[in-house]
Amino acid sequence: MKAFIQRQPHWAIAILAILLVTLYWSFWATDRYVSKATVVLESPQVTSTEVNFSSILTGGGSDKDLLLLREYLLSTDMLKVVDEKLGFRQHYSEHGDYFSTLGDENVPIEELHDYYLKRVSVEMDDYAGVLNVEVQAYTPEFAHRMTQLLLDEGEAHMNEMGRRLADEQVMFLEKQLGRLEARLDHTRDDLLKFQNKEGLISPTSTVESINQVVATLEGQLATLQAQRKALASYQSERSSDMKRVTSEIEAMREQILKQRDRLAQATGDSLNKVSSQYQSLELKAKFAQETYSGAIAALESTRLEAARKLKQVSILQSPMMPEYSTEPKRIYNITVFALITIFLAFIASMLILIIKEHRD
């Protein structure tokens, strides 16, 4: 044996290492219980038939939500919650062998988080669109409770993110709605005051009516002029019929001029100017009403979108209560270590032979 060790020290070291590792994994390594759960994120199917205002709230598809959930479950914030509610430091520092225990309960948060990542696994299945959560603990009860806590806190965190964003958008829209409502009331008051001041419900309609009157009068004037021309062919200017027609033509012309002056005279009280001011006020009031209606629809759509953004962690496989330990994988670890050690020892043997050949 002594001669073998002197001739093949690398093989002796490899066999000793395999023996020690086998003893460790077989008798010394502490059992760890694994609790598993498979979950998927779902949202209530709320749709709006009014206005599509989903662009107000950001957010991608289910894959993005699952990735966000995964990152939170593996974050230091989640670690702090687990430590506060379940005593993560205490459990993992009081249990486990020399190589697997947390050791000092007062380790810095950075080292604690590194240890946390060794005991918690959250993997996303891209094909199925689910999260597989695994927790290793030294008692089955703690593993089960920790897995359940991860799912509960993850769902609450995702809902809080969506609710906070939705509340901010709703508050913004409510402020805008109040401003638009005041603007609508102001434009309506201006329109009513203008109507009361001018004594007209709709100057535009009045202008149209006067145009119709002028057109009618001009038609009647043309008829009278035709009659006068016909009478002039066989009656004198002094005849009673000619005087009557002439008088009617003059009266008709005066009436037409009066209506035209009323419609478009150069003074500030002309109906065309009044109509222009009325149309401007009416357009402002209409625009304010349409904007206000759009804001109401947007607010309701945002509230529906906020409800749709709420996330529910649907459990496909509930956190199981382990009945026996599955970690560490003793035979697997021994086999892998032995194969790697033998491979390294073989390489060392080849290097030693090459060196000896070169020396000779």
Phi, psi and omega in degrees: 000318180295320179294323179296319181293322180290322181282320184234067183295327180294323177289325177296317178296319180296316181294320179297317180297317179297319180296315181295317180295322178296318177297319180296306183292334183276322190236334189259322184301132183281139178294142175234136181261139184245125174252130184241151175210147176236125186227162175219147178268131178231153178236146175296139182275087179252125180238155179238133179264001184272282184227135177279103184240026184292340181292345178297319181264130178276162179146140182259208182278189184294327179299317179295319179297320178295321178294319177297318178297318180299314181298323180291319180297334181259009185273166176292331177298316178295322178300317179297322178295315179297318180295321181289319186269332184241348183074057182300313181301314184296315183296312186278349175268337180270344182240163175099158178278184186300323185272342184248348182284159175290329180084249182287127181288339184257035179292155177299159183297329180295314179291323178297320180293321176299319178293322179300318180293337176283336184256348180237129178235126177231106183243141180260130175267103184297325183290313182273342181071041181229165174250132176255117184251130177229135178232129176256130178216169184270354173225145180296326181295316181293319178300317180293313181295322180291319178298315179297321179295320178301317181293316181296313181291325178296316178296317180297321181294316180297320178293322180295321177299310180295320182292320180297315179295318180295318180298320179296319180292320180295317179298319179297315181292325178295321176295316178297323180296318177297319179294318180291326178295317177297321178295320178296315179299321181295315181294323177294319178296319178298320180293317179295318179297320179295318179297317180293323181293317183273347181071026183229133176286317180215097179303329179298316178295323179296317178299317179297319179297317179296321177300319178295320179297315180298319180296320178295316180296321178295325176294318178294323179297319178297322179295316180296320179296323178294319177298317182297320180294321178293320179293325182295343182284339181221003176232156179276168181293339184269356180294154183296322180294318179295318179297320181295315180295318179298317179298319179294323179295316180296317179296322180294318179296318178299318180295320179296315179298321179297317180292323178293320177298320179296325184281318190218037178286162189280353181284168182289350182263013183291148183292329180294324177290319177299319180295321179297317178296320179296317180298321178297314179294322180294319178295319178298317179294320179294317179296318179297321179293316179295320178296319179295318178296319178297322179293322177296315179297320179295321179296315179294321178296322179293322178295320176295321179294325178296320177294324179291332182283348177295135184253138176241125177280101179274124185269117174276323172228115183292154178303120185272151175270109183298139177257342174209161184282139176242356176233146356283160177280091192295304183298319180298313181296318179297315182296314180298315181296318181297316180297317180294319181295316178298320179297317179293321178295322178295317178297319178299320178299316179297320179294319179297317179298319179296318179297319179296320180296321180291327177292319180293000000 
